Amino acid sequence: MDLAKVLSHIHPDLAGWEVVNNEITKFPDSVPEPTQAELDTAWAEVQSQDRILGIREERKRRYREESDGLLFDALAKMDLPELAEWQDAQMKIKKELPKPLKM
C-alpha cells in the first residue's frame, strides 16, 4: 500500500501530514488519523483508479500507433475499404481494452 497516495486520496486538500518509509510520521491534530479499514478501502479505490487510467492511456497509445495512420490514409485517398480497415483496428483495440465502467 502506498500511504502517500492513500492519504492524498482520502484528504486531497489536507496539509500537514508526512509519510516516511511508507509510515505516517506526522498527521494534523485537527483531523483524526484514518483507521486501517479506511486505509484499505482507500487503497482499493486508488488501485482501481490507477487501473482505469492505465487502460485509458494504453488505448490512446494503441489508437495512435495502430489505427490513426489507417484513418489518415483512408481519408487522404477517400478510400472506403481502407476506412473499414481503420474501423476494424479500432474495434480490435476496444475489444482487447474494454472501457472501464466507472472512475
Secondary structure, 3 states (H helix, E strand, C coil): CCHHHHHHHHCCCCCCCEEECCEEEECCCCCCCCCHHHHHHHHHHHHHHHHHHHHHHHHHHHHHHHHHHHHHHHHHHCCHHHHHHHHHHHHHHHHHCCCCCCC
